[in-house]
Structure formats: structure tokens, C-alpha cells
Amino acid sequence: MLVEINLLPKKEPKNIALLFWAGILAGASAIFLIVFFIALHQTKQDLAAVNQQIKQTEALQAAEQAAQKSNADIQDFKKLSSAVKWASDTPVKTVPVLDKLTKLLPQYGYITDFSCGSTGANVTVQFDSSDEAVYFLKRLNDSQYFSGAVLDSIKMNTETAGESSSGTSKTGSSSSSAASKTTGETKGGGSSSAPAAAGGTAGADNVATGEAEGVTVYEATYTIQLNQAALNAAGKREEQQ
């Protein structure tokens, strides 16, 4: 009978519990890492989707703002074009208006102030009497070029009529007349030269007094509505002529 002899060292028993918990820990770590990377990848995808939506929203807002600005520019351009067309079709020409107003003035009526708009005009006229101001208002309303004329105000002014040169000439003519009368009467042998000279001096004093008193004039202000169709037709007729 053979006897077996084992000369190898005896193996120590392994700690099964330690291995078990180490395996569980390794598995849990692996699962945690897998879940973490999956969640990180999903978060990145969600973030990329949100950024894409933000970019799309900003692009839509920019496009809408550009469209609104374009529409506003188009509306402004249409308004400007309409204004230019209206101005071309219905131009406000002050020369024909002044020409028609001047023809309605009396002999001693003068325009001192004038302003004209697209539909109406304001004019200030100087007259010698208040009656002429009323007659001029009637002529305005009777004219085919104007309508709705209103007398806004009328005031009386006193202006000096004579200038120094005119006063000198009048005085000189009176003196020469008096001198001629004096010479003639002296030649005739009469003694009426003194009254003649006195008469000449009195005439000169009256002229000077009249010049010092001045002349009364009336300034009337009117508001007038323009008949553009009639004024344009008259202007075209004048251009054709």
C-alpha cells in the first residue's frame, strides 16, 4: 500500500463574503456609470434641441421684424408717392392767385401781406376807404377763382401824405405865382401887391397844414378759399397762349 505525501503548502481558504461585496460594488459602479453617461447624453441632446428651438424662434422673430419694417417702409413709400402725385396734380402756384387778386382790387388798393396754402390764402389789402374793403369782399365771393371769402379784420391808419420834396415844390409854385402877381400889379401902377403876396403865403401854409394832418387809410385782412380747378384751368390757358 502506497502512502501519498503532499509536499505543497496548504492553501488558505478564500474570503467569499469579501468577494461577494466587491462584486456587488463593482456592478453598482458600472450601472451608475452607464446611467450617468446615458443621462448626460440625453441632457446634451435636450440642450441641443432647446438651443435649436431658440435659434428658430430668434430667426422667426427677426423675419417678422424684417417683414414689419418692410411693410412700414412700403407704407411710407406709398404715402410719399401719394403726396408727390397729389402735389403734381394740384400744385399751389401763387403767381396766378396774386394775378387774380390784383385784378379784383380797386384803383387805389394795394396788397401789403399775402400767404398761400394748398386750399386757402390770407391777404391784407390797403384801401382809401372802408367801403372799398366791403366791395372787395363782394368781388372775391363773386369770383370763380375764390370762394368763402371772410373779412377777418379792418383797421384805420393815419399816414403822412406829403414828402419834403413835394412840399417844397408846392410852396415854390405858390411863391412864384405870388411874385408874378406882384410884378404885374406893380407894372400896372396899383397897390394890391401886398394882398397877392399874402394870398400866396396863405396857400403855402394851407398846403403845409394839409400835409401835416396826413391821410387816413384802411387795412383789411381776408381769409380766402381757393378754387384750384379754376385756377389750374386758367393757368393752362395762359400757358397755351
C-alpha positions as CSV (number, residue, x, y, z in Angstrom):
1,M,0.0,0.0,0.0
2,L,1.3,3.3,-1.1
3,V,1.3,6.3,1.0
4,E,0.8,9.7,-0.7
5,I,2.8,12.6,0.7
6,N,1.8,16.2,-0.3
7,L,4.8,18.5,0.0
8,L,3.0,21.6,-1.3
9,P,1.9,24.3,1.2
10,K,-1.6,24.2,2.3
11,K,-3.9,26.8,0.6
12,E,-5.7,29.3,2.8
13,P,-9.5,29.4,2.3
14,K,-10.7,32.5,0.3
15,N,-13.0,35.1,1.9
16,I,-16.1,34.5,0.0
17,A,-18.0,37.4,1.6
18,L,-15.4,40.0,0.6
19,L,-15.5,38.8,-3.0
20,F,-19.3,39.0,-2.9
21,W,-19.4,42.6,-1.8
22,A,-16.7,43.6,-4.1
23,G,-18.6,42.1,-7.0
24,I,-21.8,44.0,-5.9
25,L,-19.9,47.2,-5.6
26,A,-18.3,46.8,-9.0
27,G,-21.6,46.0,-10.6
28,A,-23.3,49.0,-8.9
29,S,-20.5,51.3,-10.1
30,A,-20.8,50.0,-13.6
31,I,-24.6,50.5,-13.5
32,F,-24.1,54.0,-12.1
33,L,-21.6,55.0,-14.8
34,I,-23.9,53.6,-17.5
35,V,-26.9,55.5,-16.2
36,F,-24.8,58.6,-15.7
37,F,-23.5,58.6,-19.3
38,I,-26.9,57.8,-20.7
39,A,-28.4,60.8,-18.7
40,L,-25.5,63.1,-19.7
41,H,-26.0,62.2,-23.4
42,Q,-29.8,62.7,-23.1
43,T,-29.2,66.1,-21.4
44,K,-26.9,67.1,-24.2
45,Q,-29.5,66.1,-26.7
46,D,-32.2,68.1,-24.9
47,L,-29.9,71.1,-24.6
48,A,-29.1,71.0,-28.3
49,A,-32.8,70.7,-29.1
50,V,-33.6,73.7,-26.8
51,N,-30.8,75.8,-28.5
52,Q,-32.2,74.8,-31.9
53,Q,-35.6,76.0,-30.8
54,I,-34.2,79.2,-29.5
55,K,-32.4,79.8,-32.8
56,Q,-35.5,79.0,-34.8
57,T,-37.6,81.4,-32.6
58,E,-35.0,84.2,-33.0
59,A,-34.9,83.6,-36.7
60,L,-38.7,83.8,-36.8
61,Q,-38.7,87.0,-34.7
62,A,-36.1,88.5,-37.0
63,A,-38.0,87.6,-40.1
64,E,-41.2,89.0,-38.6
65,Q,-39.5,92.3,-37.6
66,A,-38.0,92.5,-41.1
67,A,-41.4,91.9,-42.6
68,Q,-43.0,94.6,-40.4
69,K,-40.2,97.0,-41.2
70,S,-40.6,96.2,-44.9
71,N,-44.3,96.8,-44.6
72,A,-43.7,100.1,-42.8
73,D,-41.3,101.2,-45.5
74,I,-43.7,100.2,-48.2
75,Q,-46.5,102.2,-46.5
76,D,-44.2,105.2,-46.1
77,F,-43.2,104.9,-49.7
78,K,-46.9,104.7,-50.7
79,K,-47.7,107.8,-48.6
80,L,-44.8,109.7,-50.1
81,S,-45.7,108.7,-53.6
82,S,-49.3,109.7,-53.0
83,A,-48.1,113.1,-51.6
84,V,-45.9,113.6,-54.6
85,K,-48.7,112.7,-57.0
86,W,-51.1,115.0,-55.2
87,A,-48.6,117.8,-55.3
88,S,-48.0,117.2,-59.0
89,D,-51.7,117.0,-59.8
90,T,-52.7,120.0,-57.7
91,P,-49.7,122.4,-57.5
92,V,-50.1,125.5,-55.4
93,K,-49.0,128.4,-57.7
94,T,-49.0,131.7,-56.0
95,V,-48.5,133.8,-59.1
96,P,-51.9,133.0,-60.7
97,V,-53.6,133.6,-57.3
98,L,-51.9,137.0,-56.9
99,D,-52.8,137.9,-60.5
100,K,-56.5,137.2,-59.9
101,L,-56.5,139.0,-56.6
102,T,-54.8,142.1,-58.2
103,K,-57.4,142.3,-61.0
104,L,-60.1,142.4,-58.3
105,L,-58.5,145.3,-56.5
106,P,-59.9,148.9,-56.8
107,Q,-57.8,151.6,-58.4
108,Y,-56.1,152.6,-55.1
109,G,-56.0,149.2,-53.4
110,Y,-52.6,147.6,-52.6
111,I,-51.7,144.2,-51.3
112,T,-49.4,144.6,-48.2
113,D,-49.3,140.9,-47.0
114,F,-50.0,137.6,-48.6
115,S,-49.7,133.9,-47.7
116,C,-51.0,130.9,-49.6
117,G,-51.6,127.3,-48.8
118,S,-53.0,124.3,-50.6
119,T,-56.6,125.2,-50.1
120,G,-56.7,128.8,-48.9
121,A,-54.9,132.1,-48.7
122,N,-54.6,135.0,-46.3
123,V,-54.3,138.5,-47.8
124,T,-54.0,142.0,-46.3
125,V,-55.1,144.9,-48.5
126,Q,-54.8,148.7,-48.0
127,F,-57.7,150.9,-49.2
128,D,-58.5,154.6,-49.2
129,S,-62.0,154.0,-47.7
130,S,-63.8,151.3,-45.7
131,D,-66.4,151.0,-48.4
132,E,-63.7,149.7,-50.8
133,A,-62.9,146.9,-48.3
134,V,-66.5,145.7,-48.4
135,Y,-66.7,146.0,-52.2
136,F,-63.5,143.9,-52.5
137,L,-65.1,141.2,-50.3
138,K,-68.0,141.0,-52.6
139,R,-65.8,140.8,-55.7
140,L,-63.9,137.9,-54.0
141,N,-67.1,135.9,-53.4
142,D,-68.4,136.7,-56.9
143,S,-65.2,135.5,-58.5
144,Q,-65.0,132.0,-60.0
145,Y,-61.5,131.6,-58.6
146,F,-62.2,132.2,-55.0
147,S,-65.0,131.2,-52.5
148,G,-65.8,131.5,-48.9
149,A,-64.0,134.9,-48.5
150,V,-64.2,136.3,-45.0
151,L,-63.3,139.8,-43.8
152,D,-61.3,138.9,-40.6
153,S,-60.4,142.5,-39.5
154,I,-60.2,146.1,-40.7
155,K,-58.2,148.8,-39.0
156,M,-57.7,152.5,-39.7
157,N,-54.2,154.0,-40.0
158,T,-53.1,157.6,-40.5
159,E,-50.1,158.1,-42.7
160,T,-48.3,161.3,-43.7
161,A,-49.2,162.1,-47.2
162,G,-46.6,164.7,-48.2
163,E,-42.9,164.4,-48.5
164,S,-40.4,167.2,-48.1
165,S,-39.8,167.4,-51.8
166,S,-43.4,167.7,-52.7
167,G,-44.0,170.3,-50.1
168,T,-41.1,172.4,-51.4
169,S,-42.4,172.3,-55.0
170,K,-45.9,173.3,-53.9
171,T,-44.5,176.2,-51.8
172,G,-42.3,177.2,-54.7
173,S,-45.2,177.3,-57.1
174,S,-47.2,179.5,-54.8
175,S,-44.4,181.9,-54.2
176,S,-43.7,182.2,-57.9
177,S,-47.4,182.8,-58.6
178,A,-47.4,185.5,-55.9
179,A,-44.3,187.0,-57.3
180,S,-45.8,187.2,-60.8
181,K,-48.9,188.8,-59.4
182,T,-46.8,191.3,-57.5
183,T,-44.8,192.2,-60.6
184,G,-47.9,192.6,-62.8
185,E,-49.7,194.8,-60.4
186,T,-46.6,196.9,-59.8
187,K,-46.3,197.5,-63.5
188,G,-50.0,198.5,-63.6
189,G,-49.3,201.1,-61.0
190,G,-51.7,199.6,-58.5
191,S,-51.1,199.0,-54.8
192,S,-52.6,195.4,-54.5
193,S,-49.2,193.7,-54.5
194,A,-49.3,193.1,-50.7
195,P,-52.6,191.1,-50.7
196,A,-51.3,189.0,-53.5
197,A,-48.2,188.1,-51.6
198,A,-50.3,187.4,-48.5
199,G,-52.6,185.1,-50.5
200,G,-49.6,183.1,-51.8
201,T,-48.2,182.7,-48.3
202,A,-51.6,181.6,-47.0
203,G,-51.9,179.0,-49.8
204,A,-48.4,177.6,-48.8
205,D,-49.5,177.5,-45.2
206,N,-52.6,175.6,-46.1
207,V,-50.6,173.1,-48.1
208,A,-48.2,172.6,-45.3
209,T,-51.0,172.2,-42.8
210,G,-52.7,169.6,-45.1
211,E,-49.5,167.6,-45.3
212,A,-49.0,167.7,-41.6
213,E,-52.5,166.3,-41.0
214,G,-51.8,163.2,-43.1
215,V,-54.1,160.7,-44.9
216,T,-56.3,158.0,-43.5
217,V,-56.0,154.5,-45.0
218,Y,-57.7,151.2,-44.1
219,E,-56.0,147.8,-43.9
220,A,-58.3,144.9,-44.3
221,T,-57.4,141.2,-43.7
222,Y,-59.2,138.4,-45.6
223,T,-59.3,134.6,-45.5
224,I,-60.0,133.1,-48.9
225,Q,-60.7,129.6,-50.1
226,L,-59.1,128.8,-53.4
227,N,-60.8,127.1,-56.3
228,Q,-57.9,125.1,-57.6
229,A,-59.7,123.6,-60.6
230,A,-60.5,127.0,-62.0
231,L,-57.0,128.4,-61.1
232,N,-55.3,125.4,-62.8
233,A,-57.5,125.7,-65.9
234,A,-56.7,129.4,-66.1
235,G,-53.0,128.7,-65.7
236,K,-53.1,126.1,-68.5
237,R,-55.0,128.6,-70.8
238,E,-52.4,131.2,-70.1
239,E,-49.5,128.7,-70.8
240,Q,-51.1,127.8,-74.1
241,Q,-51.4,131.4,-75.1
